[in-house]
Amino acid sequence: MKKVHVLGAGTMGAGI
């Protein structure tokens, strides 16, 4: 989920 944090940082990766 490390890549999701970068791709979804502005969407739902704020918590990750």
N, C-alpha and C positions, 0 to 999 in steps of 0.2 A: 504493500500500500504506500510505498515511499514515492512511487511515481504518481499516484493519485493525488498526493498532497501537493505536487507541483502543478498538475493539470487542473485539479479542482480546488486550487488554493483560493480562488475567488468565488467558487460556488459552494461546495460543501466540504472543502478541505480545510476550512478555517479551524475546525476542531482537531484536525490531524496535524 
